[in-house]
Amino acid sequence: MAKAVHKLTKAQARRIAVRAQLLDAQRPSDLLATVQQLTFLQIDPTAAIAPSADLVAWSRLGSAYRPEQFKRAHEEDRTVFELDAMVRPMSDLALYLAGGEDFPVYDTSRAWFRDNDSFRKDILKLLRRSGPLPSREIPDTCAVPWASSGWTNNRNVTQMLEFMLIRGEIAISARVGRERVWDLAERVYPDVDVPPVDEAERRKNERRLASLGIARPKGPKMPMEPIDVGEAGEPAMVEGTKGEWRVDPAALGHEFEGRTALLSPFDRLVHDRRRSEDLFEFEYVLEMYKPAAKRRWGYFALPILHGDRLVGKLDAKADRKASVLRVNAIHEDVKFTRTIAKAVAAEIDELASWLGLQAVAE
């Protein structure tokens, strides 16, 4: 029997999305609870204000969050793990190990991996004997060089480590600055029961929908984390938008109390640009890769959330030498009321304080 289609207003859909992303007035209790609900924090080295993972955590937890909590969770408590530039809750590990034994999948990569089996064994033997190591301390003993014309050309150690990581043979045990430190998976990961690939994909879709609240069943292929959820949840229609949505039934029927938040450009509330336009009528492009003269909003502009609306962008930069948060511009997508302006100003002050900067300069 087909499930009834939920009919939602845009406001209802937005509030579902905001609550699912822990951006309503009821803040989460701690970092692990945050990562478990969001399903991951993306690692990105850009630090015009702060690294994205820290910004995402701060926008949920507020100034109680400190970056050292993130490092402790990963390297000491082992409550999270890193894979493919994402830090995820260790409780999801089995879902991301599913199918690893069949990797790599492309014929040329599979042949290279097979031809360098002695290289792979050398890495395992070295890590077992020496303990955790950065890639620069792992000798290149490959028999066949990695034949790529792209950025991985001749990066044999890194390529082998990435393959072994996805296969679940090794793990990232820590980071020293931006450098990853590698170890045997058995010394980093707990024992888990790995499900079949189909079951893992179904559960990942369910987890993703719970973190987004509402999403499209199908979407364009993304290089890192998908934006669609397949058949997870229940069907929905949203007024003023075309096509089917999927909604998390557990997200329906809740009261909503909003707040003001400054978001990372990589925040999942805005990551799906089509969804942002459909539900929030919000246009956004990360402009750090554009020439300065072609930027509309700034190098690392932060989307501004107020209640259930995305109301603008903050163009700012942390000047750590001067101990100042420099606000270059606040772009208003809607005319700020006095209430919105006051709330945004307070959030900017909170950001400067959390960063340990002494002042805000406009």
Summary of the structure (lengths in Angstrom):
residues: 362
radius of gyration: 22.0
end to end distance: 59.0
largest distance: 67.0
contacts: 1088
relative contact order: 0.14
helix: 40%
strand: 19%
